[in-house]
Amino acid sequence: MKNKALWFALLTRSNFEQTVYSHINKKKIEAFLPITRKPSKRKDRKLMIETPLFPGYVFVKSSMAPVDQLPILKTLGAVRLIGNSAGPVPVPECQIESLKLLTSVTQDLITGNIIELKKGDPVIILEGPMAGLKGDFLEHKGRGRVIIKLELLGSYAGVEIDFDKVEKIPDLLS
């Protein structure tokens, strides 16, 4: 009896979502990369650009068998399947279907820091020299700045950064 295929969140290297998605599809493995459109942050343009809805993540369908997950993990830019000490944790099919529905509409999604950050919320840095790093929200500094706690080399450091350069990691991924 073949193991049932489940959805998993795959962590990717920073800005490697499209590369990982393409390479996994070439391996004939079902994958899903939710995309949204956001205004370009460049001051000289008024373009809408496509960006991953969850920066740093691609969803892949696989069985729980390590032999089925190995080709996914050997993909260029793939880091690890999200899980706990017992192994990768599946994302419920209904959540993937909801994301597919949400990203299939022609209207632009409003994403980002709509949710007020609370102390300890997991966040990811979206831009700058620390793009892709994950940390915990510590506090608002005012003037659109926040302090994020990062774990670096076994110790912690606090970094002050623009509020619009961090995004809360959704509960289903943290």
Backbone as a ProteinNet text record, in pm:
[ID]
protein_1_A
[PRIMARY]
MKNKALWFALLTRSNFEQTVYSHINKKKIEAFLPITRKPSKRKDRKLMIETPLFPGYVFVKSSMAPVDQLPILKTLGAVRLIGNSAGPVPVPECQIESLKLLTSVTQDLITGNIIELKKGDPVIILEGPMAGLKGDFLEHKGRGRVIIKLELLGSYAGVEIDFDKVEKIPDLLS
[TERTIARY]
84.4	0	89	63.9	144.3	99	197.6	165.9	89	-7.4	-87.8	-1.6	-16.6	58.6	-7.8	73.8	28.3	103.1	50	117.3	211.6	329.1	426.3	476.2	514.8	577.5	728.3	787.2	931.1	998.3	1090.6	1168.6	1271.8	1285.4	1383.3	1487.9	1596.5	1693.9	1626.2	1677.3	1620.1	1614.1	1496.5	1470.7	1487.6	1475.2	1487.1	1353	1241.6	1111.5	1081.3	1098.2	1065.9	1158.9	1286.4	1383.8	1346.3	1317.4	1279.9	1152	1053.6	925.5	947.8	1025.2	1051.2	1123	1226.8	1303.5	1219.6	1133.3	1048	947	891.1	798.1	866.2	992.4	1067.2	1086	1085	1098.2	962.7	860.1	723.2	664.9	702.9	648	553.3	434.7	336.7	383.8	379.5	421.8	326.5	325.7	238.6	314.3	322.1	386.3	282.3	218.6	119.6	186.1	133.5	189.6	87.8	137.4	52.9	121.6	47.7	104.3	112.5	229.5	251.5	310.5	287.1	352	503.5	577.5	722.9	765.5	870.1	918.7	1015.1	1050	1139.6	1063.9	1126	1060.7	1036.9	1119.8	1109.9	1008.4	935	840.2	707.8	605.1	471	424	514	482.5	421.2	338	291.3	379.1	444.1	531.9	475.3	503.8	459.5	563.5	514.1	602.1	535.3	614.9	555.8	469.7	354.7	267.4	335.8	413.2	490.4	637.7	709.4	850.5	929.3	1005.5	1088.5	1022.4	901.9	831.8	768.6	772.1	701.9	629.8	509.4	436.4	458	485.5	511	424.5	388.8	306.9	396.1	394.9	480.9	420.6	465.3	427.2	519.5	494.8	580	709.9	717.4	834.5	958.2	1068.4	1191.4	1237.4	1215.1	1256.2	1181.6	1058.9	981.8	1020.8	1066.9	1102.2	1244.9	1329.3	1469	1485.7	1413.9	1430.1	1389	1295.3	1251.6	1364.9	1422.2	1527.5	1658.1	1677.3	1798.9	1783.9	1670.6	1645.9	1730.3	1787.6	1865.8	1784	1834.6	1767.1	1676.1	1647.2	1562.6	1644.8	1581.7	1651.8	1600.9	1471.3	1415.1	1263.2	1201.6	1057.1	1024.8	923.8	887.7	823.2	870.8	817.3	868.9	871.7	920.3	1018.4	1050.1	1150.5	1105.6	974.1	923.6	930.5	959.2	968.3	881.6	871.1	790	643.2	580.1	438.8	357.1	257.2	176	90.9	68.1	-23.4	-158	-267	-397.1	-435.1	-486.7	-528.5	-623.7	-714.1	-812.1	-743.3	-630.2	-558	-491.7	-439.6	-378.9	-487.4	-602.7	-712.5	-758.9	-764.3	-801.9	-700.1	-571.8	-466.4	-476.1	-506.6	-520.2	-636.1	-746.5	-862	-828.5	-766	-731.2	-638.7	-541.2	-443.8	-490.5	-603.2	-652.4	-739.1	-782.9	-867.9	-786.6	-853.4	-782	-752.5	-820.8	-794.7	-667.7	-597.8	-475.4	-506.9	-426.4	-442.5	-373.7	-430.2	-364	-297.5	-165.7	-91.6	2.5	75.4	175.5	134.1	176.4	158.5	22.1	-83.9	-218.2	-239.3	-182.7	-195.1	-97.3	-145.5	-58.1	36.5	162.9	260.6	258.1	268.1	274.9	412.5	460	590.9	598.1	704.8	726	675.8	599.4	551.7	670.7	665.7	773.2	761.3	873.4	874.8	990.4	980.8	1088.9	1125.3	1254.4	1301.1	1294.3	1223.7	1196.8	1301.9	1367.7	1459.6	1585.3	1686.1	1809.3	1911.9	2021.9	2131.3	2092.8	1985.2	1943.1	1818.9	1784.8	1667.1	1670.4	1557.2	1544.8	1566.8	1628	1648.3	1515.5	1501.3	1380.5	1416	1319.8	1340.5	1207.1	1211.3	1090.5	1072.7	948.8	919.2	936.8	1007.4	1025.5	941.2	959.4	884.7	882.9	783.5	775	863.8	940.4	1027.8	967.4	860.3	805.6	867.2	805.4	851.9	868.4	780.1	783.6	897.7	958.1	1070.8	1030.2	1088.6	1063.6	1195.9	1195.3	1313.2	1278.6	1367.3	1351.1	1464.7	1431.6	1531.7	1573.4	1702.1	1757.3	1849.6	1843.8	1940.1	2055.6	2173.5	2293.4	2404.3	2451.9	2564	2543.9	2424.1	2396.4	2363.5	2365.1	2325.2	2223.5	2170.1	2065.2	2114.8	2060	2090.8	1961.3	1948.1	1832.3	1871.5	1786.9	1815.3	1695.1	1723.6	1617.9	1602.9	1477.7	1452.1	1319.1	1302.2	1175.2	1063.4	948.9	832.2	789.5	798.4	752.6	853.2	964.8	1063.4	1056.4	958.7	937	792.2	771.4	636.5	619.3	503.2	472.9	467.1	528.8	521.6	387.3	306.5	174.4	184.6	85	85.4	104.1	48.9	60	202.1	289.3	427.9	527	487.8	586.4	598.2
-119.3	0	125.8	214.4	336.9	437.7	505.7	609.3	722.4	776.4	889	1014.7	1086.7	1211.7	1322.1	1396.7	1507.3	1633.4	1748.2	1875.2	1910.4	1964	2008.5	2146.9	2225.9	2355.7	2331.4	2373.5	2357.2	2492.8	2503.1	2625.4	2632.2	2751.9	2769.6	2872.7	2876.3	2983.2	3114.4	3224.3	3355.4	3382.6	3422.3	3455.5	3337.2	3215.2	3095.9	3027	3090.7	3024.5	2978.9	3068.8	3035.7	2928.3	2934.9	2834.5	2697	2689.4	2562.6	2509.1	2596.8	2557.8	2497.8	2564.7	2517.3	2382.8	2369.5	2244.8	2127.7	2153.4	2045.9	2002.9	2098.4	2063.6	1980.4	2011.3	1933.5	1789.1	1767.4	1631.6	1559.9	1621.7	1566.1	1547.1	1638.8	1639.2	1758.1	1736.2	1844.4	1948.5	2073.7	2184.6	2301.3	2390.2	2507.3	2625.8	2732.9	2856.1	2967.4	3000.9	3108	3242.2	3312.7	3439.9	3551.2	3667.9	3786.6	3900	4003.2	4120.1	4234.8	4299.3	4413.1	4527	4650.8	4761.6	4755.2	4786.9	4789.4	4894.4	4863.2	4957.5	5059.3	5041.7	5137.5	5266.8	5376.4	5508.1	5552.9	5503	5548.9	5470.5	5378.1	5296.3	5284.1	5262.6	5238.9	5100.1	5002.1	4867.8	4783.6	4687.4	4583.4	4461.6	4408.7	4294	4172.6	4055.3	3931.1	3887.6	3857.1	3810.9	3693.3	3605.8	3494.5	3547	3485.6	3521.9	3491.4	3383.9	3346.3	3341.7	3454.6	3454.9	3344.9	3270.3	3164	3028.1	3013.6	2885.7	2846.1	2715.4	2652.7	2533.1	2505	2388.7	2273.5	2153.6	2035.6	1919.7	1833	1716.8	1593.8	1520.3	1402.8	1309.3	1186.4	1094.9	1121.7	1056.1	1071.1	991.3	906.5	820.2	902.7	883.7	957.5	941	822.7	799.2	891.8	930.9	1023.7	1169.8	1197.6	1335.2	1371.9	1272.8	1298.6	1381	1348.1	1430.3	1576.5	1600.2	1736.5	1809.9	1743.9	1806.2	1824.1	1747.1	1759.8	1865.7	1936.1	2040.3	2163.7	2224.4	2346	2453.1	2504.5	2610.1	2560.9	2430.5	2375.1	2365.6	2398.5	2392.6	2274	2275.4	2164.6	2172	2059.1	2055.2	2100.3	2184.2	2238.5	2129.3	2118.3	2015.3	2031.8	1920.9	1919.8	1804.5	1769.1	1663.8	1528	1509.2	1382.5	1377.4	1490.4	1492.3	1601.4	1602.6	1704.3	1696	1812.8	1818.7	1860.9	1779.2	1812.9	1938.3	2009.6	2123.8	2067.8	2095.6	2040.9	2077.1	1980	1997.5	2115.4	2134.2	2243.5	2380.6	2393.5	2520.5	2546.3	2442	2456.6	2494.9	2428.9	2460.7	2605.3	2651.6	2790.7	2886.9	2855.4	2940	2942.6	2827.5	2822.1	2910.5	2902.8	2986.9	3133.9	3166.4	3304.4	3365.3	3288.4	3341.5	3330.1	3265.8	3253.1	3372	3453.1	3566.9	3672.3	3748.7	3846.6	3975.3	3998.5	4120.5	4102.3	4213.5	4207.9	4183.3	4096.1	4068.4	4177.7	4212.2	4305	4217.9	4222.1	4138.3	4224.7	4159.5	4232.2	4244.8	4353.6	4371.3	4430.1	4364.1	4405.9	4367	4253.2	4202.5	4279.9	4328.9	4395.9	4291.5	4321.9	4228.5	4233.1	4113.8	4101.3	4045.7	4079.4	4032.2	3880	3834.1	3690.9	3635.9	3716.7	3670.5	3638.4	3522.8	3492	3581.6	3639.5	3727.6	3690.2	3735.9	3718	3855.1	3878.9	4005.2	3992.1	4087.1	4078.4	4143.5	4249	4325.4	4363.4	4397.9	4446.7	4337.5	4368	4272.4	4150.1	4159.2	4046	3977	4001.7	3941.7	3790.1	3733.9	3589.5	3541	3625.8	3584.5	3585.8	3488.8	3481.3	3516	3577.2	3614	3629.5	3688.6	3713.2	3862.7	3909.2	4049.8	4082.5	4192.7	4234.3	4356.6	4467.8	4589.1	4689.1	4779.2	4891.8	5003.4	5067.1	5177.1	5313.6	5315.2	5442.4	5479.5	5575.3	5619.8	5503.7	5404.5	5293	5196	5194.8	5104.7	5002.1	4882.7	4775.8	4709.9	4639.6	4562.8	4414.4	4343.1	4200.4	4127.6	4019	3936.5	3824.8	3820.1	3718.3	3626.4	3496.2	3403	3392.1	3426.1	3421.6	3348.5	3241.9	3165	3127.9	3082.3	3034.8	3141.9	3269.3	3375.3	3464.6	3561.2	3646.2	3788.6	3851.3	3991.7	4061.5	4185.2	4264.3	4357.2	4366	4453.2	4545.1	4672.7	4770.2	4780.2	4771.4	4766.1	4833.3	4878.1	4937.5	4834.2	4876.3	4791	4725.7	4800.8	4745.9	4649.7	4625.3	4530.3	4396	4382.7	4255.1	4213.1	4082.2	4029.9	3914.5	3909.6	3800.7	3670.4	3566.9	3434.7	3375.1	3333.8	3280.2	3160.3	3145	3038	2900.8	2880.2	2747.4	2716.4	2816.3	2794	2803	2862	2883.5	2764.5
0	0	0	-92.5	-104.5	1	60.9	159.8	93.6	166	116.1	108.8	-2.4	-19.1	62.5	134.6	218.9	176.2	215.5	187.7	302.5	266.9	365.5	326	425.5	399.2	392	281.3	259.3	272.7	367.9	386	275.3	213.8	106.4	148.4	75.2	94.2	57.4	108	81.5	-68.8	-116.6	-257.5	-352.7	-304.2	-388.5	-411.2	-372	-381.7	-525	-622.7	-762.2	-816.9	-781.3	-825.3	-771.2	-641.3	-578.3	-642.1	-659	-718.7	-858.8	-941	-1077.7	-1078.3	-994.7	-991.5	-938.9	-841.7	-788.7	-894.5	-968.1	-1076	-1183.7	-1213.7	-1314	-1268.9	-1137.4	-1082.8	-1078.1	-1135.7	-1139.6	-999.1	-907.5	-771.5	-764.1	-710.9	-701.3	-600.2	-642.2	-556.3	-576.3	-479.1	-484.6	-425.8	-504.1	-460.3	-467.2	-352.8	-355	-384.4	-483.5	-528.6	-506.8	-471	-460.4	-535.8	-564.4	-632.3	-533.4	-531.1	-442.1	-523.7	-479.6	-550.9	-530.9	-635.4	-628	-525.3	-449.3	-347.7	-406.9	-533.6	-598.8	-624.1	-586.3	-595.1	-738.9	-834.1	-972	-1055.7	-992.6	-1067.1	-994.2	-1070.9	-1015	-1059.5	-1058.6	-1104.2	-993.8	-1034.2	-943	-973.2	-870.8	-890.9	-819.6	-875.1	-813.3	-710.8	-591.1	-483.8	-413.2	-350.7	-276.7	-160.8	-140.9	-30.3	103.2	107.5	225.8	186.5	201.1	161.4	233	154.9	212.6	217.8	160	167.9	35.9	9	-102.3	-41.1	-87.5	-38.7	-135.5	-81.6	-164	-115.4	-209.2	-175.1	-177.4	-66.8	-53.3	50.8	48.9	156.3	275.7	384.9	503.4	488.9	387	368.5	332.4	406.3	376.2	231.1	171.8	33.5	-63.1	-29.7	-112.7	-85.8	35.4	71.7	29.7	10.2	-25.2	-153.5	-264	-385.4	-362.9	-274.5	-242.4	-170.8	-70.8	10.1	-66.9	-174.1	-255.9	-364.5	-366.2	-465.2	-434.9	-538.5	-524	-452.1	-339.6	-264.4	-153.3	-148.3	-41.7	86.3	200.6	329	411	445.5	523.8	520.9	549.5	565.2	706.7	721.1	851.8	936.5	1060.3	1148.4	1289.9	1359.7	1497.7	1513.7	1636.7	1660.6	1606.5	1587.5	1536	1383.1	1319.3	1174.1	1113.6	980.1	912.5	953.7	966	1005	882.6	844.6	727.6	749.6	639.4	638.4	593.8	667.8	628.1	484.7	412.3	272.2	256.7	355.3	345.4	346.5	416.8	418.2	282.5	220.4	87.7	-12.9	-5.3	-96.9	-77.6	47.5	75.4	14.3	28	-29.9	-182.6	-242	-387.9	-433.7	-360.1	-391.7	-375.8	-265.4	-233	-337.7	-383.9	-479.3	-624.1	-648.3	-785.4	-827.1	-732.4	-766.8	-840.3	-925.7	-1007	-930.8	-819.6	-742.4	-660.5	-639.3	-560.9	-414.5	-352.9	-210.8	-130.7	-18.7	72.4	177.2	178	271.8	352.3	439.6	516.8	661	723.8	867.1	902.6	856.1	894.6	1041.2	1076.8	1213.4	1302.2	1414.4	1511.1	1570.2	1571.8	1627	1779.5	1838.8	1984	2019.8	2138.8	2184.3	2170.7	2107.1	2088.8	1955.7	1878.2	1748.3	1657.9	1587	1493.1	1369.8	1327.3	1210.8	1119.5	993.8	897.6	842.9	825.2	768.8	616.7	552.8	409.9	322.3	370.8	286.8	363.3	286.6	346.1	364.8	432.6	447.7	531.2	609.4	691.9	635.4	508.8	445.3	459.8	497.9	514.4	656.2	741.2	880.4	954.8	1043.8	1124.9	1268.9	1336.6	1475.5	1545.4	1662.4	1741.3	1758.8	1743.5	1763.7	1911.7	1942.6	2081.5	2115.2	2039.6	2074	1959.5	1965.1	1872.5	1926.4	1838.9	1879.3	1845.6	1767.8	1721.2	1587.2	1518.4	1386.3	1288.8	1297.8	1203.5	1223.2	1341.1	1368.4	1474.2	1464.7	1561.2	1598.7	1710.6	1751.7	1738.9	1670	1647.3	1718.4	1790.6	1858	1762.4	1730.3	1640.9	1718.3	1685.8	1744.3	1648	1694.1	1611.2	1684.7	1624.3	1679.4	1826.2	1858.9	1994.2	2096	2057.3	2149.8	2080.3	2151.8	2097.3	2077.9	1976	1949.3	1911.7	1950.7	1912.1	1798.5	1697.1	1583.7	1562.1	1538.6	1511.4	1360.2	1313.2	1169.5	1138.1	1013.3	971.2	979.8	1030.6	1047.9	916.5	805.8	678	614.9	681.2	630.8	704.2	794.5	862.1	841.9	847.7	833.5	930.9	992.4	1085.7	1007.7	1060.7	998.9	1038.2	940.5	972.4	1067.3	1153	1252.3	1189.9	1069.6	1009.2	967.2	958.6	918.9	1032.5	1144.5	1252	1342.6
[MASK]
++++++++++++++++++++++++++++++++++++++++++++++++++++++++++++++++++++++++++++++++++++++++++++++++++++++++++++++++++++++++++++++++++++++++++++++++++++++++++++++++++++++++++++++

